[in-house]
Amino acid sequence: MSMSRRQFLAAPAALGATAVLPSFLAALATETPALPDLSDWDGVRAQFDLDPAFAHFASFFIASHPTPVRAAIDGYRRAIDRNPFQVVEHGMFEGDASNLPLRVQAEVAGYLGGRTEEVCLTRNTTEGLALVYHGLLLRAGDEVLCTTHDHYSHHESIRLASERAGATMRKIALFDDAATATTDRLVERLLAGLGPKTRVVGLTWVHSSSGIRLPIRELAAALRQRRPELLLVVDGVHGIGAVDETIATMGADYFCAGTHKWMFAPRGTGLVWANAGNWARLRPTIPNFSELESYEAWLQDRALGTPNNANRMTPGGFHAFEHQWAMAAAFAMHRQMGRARVAARIRSLNDQLKTSLAEDRKVTVHTPMSGDLSAGLVAFEVAGLTPQEVVKRLLAQRIIASTSPYAVTYARLAPSLVNTPTEVERAARAVHALTG
């Protein structure tokens, strides 16, 4: 029997255990509202309980939970608080029909364009990257190639895994100036950086340092043509939810992302996507609570009889289940808004901001002007001011900006679905005022 969107978002209906707790589940069903009308951007903005006294241009850092996500979290929380054993037992361990993580995986897979069994649920990008790099069968002498532009979590995941295996890590610069980068030049730099011992390449889809969006499809295709045996690991946290892309077919062997940023999923949720063949290449780091074969092999004191897979890689133990299970509400919200429509809105707002900032000679925009090589972040400098001073002065005007946490840092404004063109204009004017 197919489920309606209301049933999917309602915690009790998703439990699939009405024979066990009929009155309890029926009562909770009335407490969970249907997905709201998201046909216009004012309606989308209304889903967030953001302080209206501020213009929020740092929502990419960690998202405010929108109404559908809050409702799903609250529904699951109430269910667990009232009957923790029954809800967790039936939601986790009573077969596929009532398995809540499986329903989350299915919703995520639909957004990614992949299969349910290809999705590993994590708590954030850092955990996903660590699971992948530590799961790789690296050997002494192998090299992992990454870039100088990647985030601390990406670099450290590679370093720790490489040191443990006796492998090496090497960084290359894909560009000297993000604002003037081109697809051809990025491909050229990446291919030139490959070495004879390179076995894995790590890239970041959208860089929180400069706002550049790497053309992953083109880079992946170039790698396949030059060195088809290489594995490509992508940190995609600032692309998913902001870019119109079918992630499962973009060319990454492993795609890691937290979902508590542009996807608006509950805080402390994330994913790794890979196909079956690439999951089989990895070794798990943390025992799982998701795969029956692992449990049965333990009970029978025997070796595992099937290849590694996404569920075997999913960290087990008891988590904040109400948050993990409510991930589905965020992905359903994006499904209703439409991936292409969301991406077009974010691109329009960011194009508006970049165009306005670029008109000021005392403002240097480090993010590519092209929407094909950028997404939802605009990194910039104001002559005579440090990035920290820019952020502080904007905050005095109740505009929330941020700085990039890198050795070379810039001020950042990130127009998203919680912003309007009027707010973007206001933010641009506020930056211009700093140069006067």
Wavefront OBJ file of the C-alpha trace (Angstrom):
o trace
v 0.000 0.000 0.000
v 1.434 3.387 -0.949
v 1.777 6.054 1.715
v 0.673 9.671 1.475
v 3.088 12.492 2.247
v 1.201 13.154 5.476
v 1.572 9.532 6.508
v 5.266 9.559 5.665
v 5.971 12.602 7.803
v 3.815 11.437 10.692
v 5.910 9.490 13.183
v 3.201 7.032 14.245
v 2.099 6.179 10.736
v 5.697 5.592 9.721
v 6.119 3.100 12.556
v 3.975 0.536 10.792
v 3.076 -1.093 14.105
v -0.575 -0.217 14.686
v -1.291 -3.753 15.836
v 1.036 -3.164 18.771
v 0.136 0.348 19.861
v -3.103 1.307 18.042
v -4.441 4.082 20.280
v -1.000 5.530 20.897
v -0.132 5.712 17.208
v -3.536 7.019 16.202
v -3.294 9.797 18.768
v 0.145 10.885 17.564
v -1.026 10.902 13.951
v -3.310 13.827 14.735
v -0.404 15.817 16.197
v 1.757 15.800 13.068
v 0.683 18.331 10.420
v 0.713 17.708 6.706
v 3.465 19.211 4.586
v 2.606 22.912 4.105
v 2.130 24.803 0.871
v 5.611 25.547 -0.470
v 4.576 26.925 -3.837
v 5.952 30.426 -3.167
v 9.105 31.630 -1.453
v 7.266 33.592 1.221
v 5.630 30.322 2.216
v 9.015 28.642 2.392
v 10.478 31.432 4.526
v 7.542 31.152 6.887
v 8.617 27.623 7.834
v 11.679 28.900 9.726
v 11.572 30.370 13.239
v 14.479 32.715 12.582
v 14.792 35.916 14.589
v 13.157 38.550 12.332
v 15.369 41.256 13.792
v 18.291 39.936 11.711
v 18.979 39.225 8.061
v 20.379 35.697 8.155
v 23.164 35.157 5.611
v 24.965 32.308 7.393
v 22.269 29.625 7.300
v 24.648 27.327 5.423
v 26.639 26.925 8.656
v 23.851 25.070 10.439
v 20.213 25.351 9.475
v 17.217 26.408 11.480
v 14.781 23.482 11.503
v 11.787 24.297 9.269
v 8.274 23.459 10.462
v 7.982 20.023 8.773
v 11.282 18.924 10.300
v 10.379 20.253 13.756
v 7.051 18.451 13.553
v 8.687 15.171 12.583
v 11.300 15.468 15.350
v 8.623 16.265 17.916
v 6.428 13.388 16.764
v 9.218 10.853 17.053
v 10.369 12.339 20.355
v 6.895 12.033 21.838
v 6.645 8.470 20.578
v 9.983 7.476 22.107
v 9.315 9.286 25.393
v 5.942 7.557 25.840
v 7.050 4.059 24.947
v 10.792 3.932 24.237
v 11.209 0.165 24.000
v 8.265 -0.453 21.655
v 9.036 2.475 19.359
v 12.766 1.783 18.977
v 12.322 -1.992 18.832
v 9.679 -1.806 16.107
v 11.261 1.150 14.329
v 14.701 -0.467 14.134
v 14.563 -4.234 14.512
v 11.213 -5.648 13.383
v 11.784 -6.038 9.660
v 11.675 -3.828 6.582
v 7.967 -2.987 6.774
v 8.419 -0.920 9.943
v 12.097 -0.002 9.625
v 12.423 3.763 9.942
v 16.076 4.149 8.839
v 15.134 2.234 5.683
v 12.367 4.737 4.972
v 14.855 7.572 5.447
v 17.298 5.879 3.085
v 14.560 5.527 0.473
v 13.662 9.223 0.643
v 17.329 10.246 0.463
v 17.988 7.880 -2.450
v 15.107 9.404 -4.392
v 16.676 12.846 -4.065
v 20.147 11.587 -4.998
v 18.896 9.562 -7.956
v 20.283 6.355 -6.498
v 19.073 3.190 -4.787
v 17.943 2.821 -1.199
v 20.658 0.271 -0.451
v 23.358 2.708 -1.611
v 22.757 5.202 1.224
v 24.690 5.125 4.502
v 23.279 7.312 7.282
v 25.795 9.312 9.316
v 25.787 12.267 11.683
v 27.786 14.772 9.627
v 30.270 15.246 6.796
v 33.266 14.698 9.060
v 32.029 11.291 10.158
v 31.232 10.306 6.576
v 34.664 11.274 5.279
v 36.365 9.448 8.141
v 34.333 6.289 7.520
v 35.299 6.287 3.855
v 39.000 7.083 4.176
v 39.525 4.723 7.108
v 37.532 2.079 5.265
v 39.734 2.164 2.167
v 42.250 -0.635 1.786
v 45.192 1.735 1.587
v 48.649 0.197 1.614
v 52.149 1.433 2.313
v 53.277 3.539 -0.628
v 49.780 4.450 -1.808
v 49.018 8.129 -2.243
v 45.815 10.071 -1.573
v 45.712 13.259 -3.623
v 43.613 16.188 -2.414
v 43.729 19.963 -2.817
v 45.014 22.853 -0.769
v 41.481 24.252 -0.744
v 39.729 21.466 1.197
v 38.314 21.794 4.696
v 40.074 20.720 7.885
v 37.774 17.678 8.240
v 38.668 16.423 4.775
v 42.399 16.908 5.217
v 42.426 15.330 8.666
v 40.382 12.313 7.572
v 42.949 11.662 4.847
v 45.939 12.301 7.100
v 44.787 10.014 9.890
v 43.833 7.192 7.541
v 47.037 7.532 5.520
v 49.278 7.515 8.574
v 47.577 4.406 9.893
v 48.079 2.575 6.590
v 51.583 3.837 5.867
v 50.245 5.695 2.833
v 50.933 9.327 1.957
v 48.840 12.436 1.441
v 49.643 15.137 -1.102
v 47.906 18.477 -1.749
v 47.775 20.431 -4.996
v 46.281 23.815 -5.885
v 43.529 23.610 -8.491
v 43.592 27.371 -9.000
v 45.486 30.460 -7.966
v 42.395 32.650 -7.897
v 38.974 31.051 -7.572
v 37.275 34.028 -9.217
v 39.116 33.487 -12.507
v 39.044 29.668 -12.576
v 37.692 27.856 -15.632
v 36.552 24.286 -16.106
v 39.317 23.520 -18.608
v 41.994 24.894 -16.312
v 40.632 22.989 -13.299
v 40.696 19.743 -15.261
v 44.227 20.490 -16.474
v 45.511 21.186 -12.958
v 43.920 18.041 -11.533
v 45.317 15.745 -14.206
v 48.756 17.337 -13.928
v 48.700 16.667 -10.191
v 48.251 12.911 -10.515
v 51.263 10.845 -9.575
v 52.232 7.232 -10.249
v 51.298 6.243 -6.689
v 47.976 8.100 -6.588
v 45.178 5.695 -5.702
v 42.490 8.031 -4.347
v 41.508 11.609 -5.166
v 39.630 13.784 -2.676
v 37.727 16.856 -3.892
v 35.294 19.366 -2.414
v 32.233 20.171 -4.510
v 31.493 23.676 -3.207
v 34.324 25.318 -1.273
v 33.327 27.162 1.876
v 36.644 29.004 1.624
v 35.978 30.815 -1.658
v 32.504 29.773 -2.828
v 33.778 28.093 -6.006
v 31.767 25.074 -7.182
v 33.973 22.482 -8.832
v 32.628 20.922 -12.049
v 32.659 17.449 -10.549
v 31.134 15.773 -13.626
v 33.875 17.082 -15.874
v 36.638 16.372 -13.363
v 35.364 12.846 -12.725
v 35.105 12.130 -16.453
v 38.672 13.345 -16.994
v 39.940 11.130 -14.185
v 38.100 8.103 -15.586
v 39.615 8.663 -18.995
v 43.152 9.167 -17.703
v 43.214 6.757 -14.737
v 40.024 4.635 -14.555
v 41.263 2.725 -11.495
v 41.329 5.830 -9.272
v 38.668 6.340 -6.612
v 37.072 9.772 -6.222
v 35.848 10.924 -2.799
v 33.728 14.086 -2.763
v 32.860 16.339 0.169
v 29.508 17.606 -1.066
v 27.996 19.299 1.961
v 27.635 22.765 0.402
v 26.281 21.447 -2.877
v 23.520 19.100 -1.798
v 20.351 21.121 -1.347
v 21.746 24.105 -3.257
v 22.594 22.728 -6.709
v 20.406 20.958 -9.262
v 22.444 17.788 -9.727
v 21.715 14.064 -9.803
v 24.387 13.180 -7.297
v 24.354 9.432 -7.879
v 25.423 9.930 -11.493
v 27.819 12.885 -11.173
v 30.909 10.694 -11.095
v 31.884 10.450 -7.423
v 32.732 7.009 -6.091
v 31.939 8.206 -2.565
v 29.811 11.265 -1.852
v 29.851 12.517 1.752
v 27.647 15.270 3.144
v 26.037 16.520 6.294
v 22.356 17.273 5.742
v 21.878 19.897 8.462
v 22.936 22.748 6.186
v 21.335 23.385 2.775
v 19.019 20.371 3.081
v 17.477 21.702 6.351
v 17.560 18.216 7.886
v 17.859 17.792 11.666
v 21.096 18.844 13.269
v 23.491 15.933 13.566
v 22.473 14.099 10.389
v 24.377 13.212 7.244
v 24.944 10.611 4.559
v 27.441 8.813 2.391
v 26.416 7.576 -1.048
v 28.266 4.910 -3.062
v 27.231 2.124 -5.399
v 27.380 -1.530 -4.363
v 30.760 -2.143 -5.960
v 32.395 0.737 -4.124
v 30.823 -0.178 -0.788
v 32.326 -3.629 -1.237
v 35.814 -2.035 -1.411
v 35.593 -0.629 2.134
v 36.092 -2.050 5.600
v 33.714 -0.906 8.353
v 35.133 1.106 11.236
v 32.162 1.088 13.645
v 29.818 -1.849 14.379
v 26.427 -1.385 12.716
v 22.872 -1.849 13.948
v 21.488 -1.874 10.408
v 22.433 -5.148 8.716
v 21.001 -8.539 9.692
v 23.911 -10.500 8.218
v 26.363 -8.827 10.621
v 24.195 -9.780 13.595
v 23.606 -13.345 12.450
v 27.299 -13.878 11.766
v 28.018 -12.735 15.321
v 25.324 -15.020 16.764
v 26.658 -17.995 14.824
v 30.314 -17.099 15.435
v 31.145 -17.230 11.713
v 32.624 -15.017 9.050
v 30.414 -12.647 7.114
v 29.015 -14.286 4.018
v 28.238 -11.247 1.869
v 30.209 -8.248 0.548
v 30.424 -5.021 2.505
v 27.521 -2.625 1.946
v 26.085 0.726 3.020
v 24.173 -0.661 5.989
v 27.284 -2.405 7.272
v 29.120 0.928 7.123
v 26.379 2.837 8.973
v 27.534 3.583 12.536
v 25.501 1.600 15.035
v 24.684 2.228 18.645
v 21.859 4.338 19.975
v 21.609 7.778 18.399
v 19.223 10.724 18.604
v 16.720 8.617 16.664
v 14.131 11.377 16.464
v 16.644 13.470 14.529
v 17.854 10.702 12.223
v 14.350 9.496 11.403
v 13.127 13.052 10.763
v 15.702 13.427 7.954
v 12.993 12.130 5.648
v 10.848 15.193 6.331
v 13.594 17.509 5.058
v 14.109 15.506 1.881
v 10.347 15.351 1.334
v 10.229 19.138 1.754
v 12.898 19.537 -0.933
v 11.053 17.094 -3.155
v 7.934 19.257 -2.930
v 9.842 22.506 -3.538
v 11.657 20.953 -6.512
v 15.418 20.583 -6.834
v 15.703 22.693 -9.997
v 13.464 25.403 -8.567
v 15.474 25.588 -5.322
v 18.770 25.774 -7.203
v 17.471 28.505 -9.509
v 16.331 30.600 -6.557
v 19.671 30.282 -4.755
v 21.556 31.055 -7.951
v 19.442 34.140 -8.617
v 20.002 35.573 -5.142
v 23.740 34.914 -5.264
v 24.069 36.364 -8.764
v 22.316 39.488 -7.507
v 24.714 39.830 -4.584
v 27.874 39.211 -6.629
v 26.832 41.673 -9.300
v 26.185 44.382 -6.736
v 29.384 43.793 -4.746
v 31.491 43.763 -7.902
v 30.385 47.314 -8.688
v 32.447 48.609 -5.763
v 36.162 48.975 -6.545
v 37.028 48.549 -2.879
v 35.318 45.152 -2.738
v 37.058 42.073 -4.120
v 34.746 39.161 -4.875
v 36.633 35.858 -4.697
v 33.726 33.678 -5.800
v 33.387 33.053 -9.554
v 30.766 35.293 -11.127
v 29.531 32.378 -13.223
v 26.689 30.457 -11.617
v 28.082 27.335 -13.261
v 31.159 27.543 -11.035
v 29.513 28.781 -7.848
v 26.529 28.013 -5.672
v 25.226 29.602 -2.466
v 28.296 31.286 -0.977
v 29.854 34.648 -1.823
v 33.346 35.222 -0.429
v 34.730 38.749 -0.554
v 37.140 41.265 0.936
v 36.721 44.943 1.728
v 39.830 47.082 1.277
v 41.250 48.303 4.572
v 39.196 45.911 6.751
v 39.882 42.421 8.002
v 37.189 39.805 7.341
v 36.448 39.762 11.061
v 35.913 43.530 11.064
v 33.565 43.232 8.087
v 31.472 40.621 9.864
v 31.409 42.669 13.072
v 30.289 45.845 11.291
v 27.605 44.027 9.344
v 26.321 42.482 12.559
v 25.991 45.989 13.989
v 23.521 46.542 11.139
v 21.784 43.256 12.056
v 23.129 41.401 9.052
v 24.614 38.027 9.966
v 27.678 37.205 7.881
v 30.592 34.868 8.613
v 34.274 34.329 7.963
v 35.817 31.294 6.290
v 37.794 29.110 8.775
v 40.926 28.719 6.683
v 44.511 29.977 6.756
v 43.474 32.571 4.166
v 40.103 33.849 5.277
v 37.403 35.994 3.669
v 34.100 37.471 4.710
v 31.086 35.498 3.470
v 27.455 36.223 2.735
v 25.335 33.231 1.719
v 21.902 34.086 0.268
v 19.584 31.101 0.683
v 15.883 30.228 0.728
v 15.444 32.159 3.969
v 16.397 35.397 2.189
v 14.658 37.709 -0.258
v 15.967 39.914 -3.070
v 15.231 42.909 -0.839
v 17.435 41.485 1.917
v 20.198 40.792 -0.586
v 20.036 44.403 -1.758
v 20.179 45.571 1.846
v 23.238 43.407 2.557
v 25.012 44.675 -0.557
v 24.299 48.294 0.424
v 25.660 47.605 3.895
v 28.921 46.314 2.404
v 29.151 49.342 0.113
v 28.715 51.573 3.147
v 31.824 50.013 4.683
v 33.947 51.285 1.814
v 32.794 54.878 2.033
l 1 2 3 4 5 6 7 8 9 10 11 12 13 14 15 16 17 18 19 20 21 22 23 24 25 26 27 28 29 30 31 32 33 34 35 36 37 38 39 40 41 42 43 44 45 46 47 48 49 50 51 52 53 54 55 56 57 58 59 60 61 62 63 64 65 66 67 68 69 70 71 72 73 74 75 76 77 78 79 80 81 82 83 84 85 86 87 88 89 90 91 92 93 94 95 96 97 98 99 100 101 102 103 104 105 106 107 108 109 110 111 112 113 114 115 116 117 118 119 120 121 122 123 124 125 126 127 128 129 130 131 132 133 134 135 136 137 138 139 140 141 142 143 144 145 146 147 148 149 150 151 152 153 154 155 156 157 158 159 160 161 162 163 164 165 166 167 168 169 170 171 172 173 174 175 176 177 178 179 180 181 182 183 184 185 186 187 188 189 190 191 192 193 194 195 196 197 198 199 200 201 202 203 204 205 206 207 208 209 210 211 212 213 214 215 216 217 218 219 220 221 222 223 224 225 226 227 228 229 230 231 232 233 234 235 236 237 238 239 240 241 242 243 244 245 246 247 248 249 250 251 252 253 254 255 256 257 258 259 260 261 262 263 264 265 266 267 268 269 270 271 272 273 274 275 276 277 278 279 280 281 282 283 284 285 286 287 288 289 290 291 292 293 294 295 296 297 298 299 300 301 302 303 304 305 306 307 308 309 310 311 312 313 314 315 316 317 318 319 320 321 322 323 324 325 326 327 328 329 330 331 332 333 334 335 336 337 338 339 340 341 342 343 344 345 346 347 348 349 350 351 352 353 354 355 356 357 358 359 360 361 362 363 364 365 366 367 368 369 370 371 372 373 374 375 376 377 378 379 380 381 382 383 384 385 386 387 388 389 390 391 392 393 394 395 396 397 398 399 400 401 402 403 404 405 406 407 408 409 410 411 412 413 414 415 416 417 418 419 420 421 422 423 424 425 426 427 428 429 430 431 432 433 434 435 436
